Amino acid sequence: MADTNQGHQTPTRYFTAEGVGETLDKHMKKVTVKGREFLCDESVAFGGEDSAPGSMDYFIAAILF
C-alpha cells in the first residue's frame, strides 16, 4: 500500500464534550450541552410518558448525522 502522507505527519486532534444532565420526572431527563437543552423521555411501554424522544432516538439520530 502506498504512503499517502508523503512524509508529512498527520496532526493530532482532540475532542472534548461536556454536558449537564438532570432527572425531571420518572423517566424524563434534561441534558444541556453547549447551551442547548435536550429533553428525553421513554415510551409508555418502558414506563415513560412518551413526551419527548427516547434515548435510543437520539442515539440513532447521532449515527445518521
Residue pairs with C-beta under 8 A, 6 or more apart in sequence:
17 33
18 33
19 31
19 32
19 33
20 31
20 32
21 29
21 30
21 31
21 32
22 29
22 30
22 31
23 29
24 30
24 39
25 49
26 47
26 48
26 49
27 41
27 42
27 46
27 47
27 48
27 49
28 39
28 40
28 41
28 48
28 49
28 51
28 52
29 39
29 40
29 41
30 37
30 38
30 39
30 40
31 37
31 38
31 40
32 38
38 58
39 51
39 52
39 53
40 52
40 53
40 54
40 55
40 58
41 48
41 49
41 50
41 51
41 52
41 53
41 54
42 48
42 50
42 54
42 55
43 50
43 54
44 50
46 54
48 54
53 61
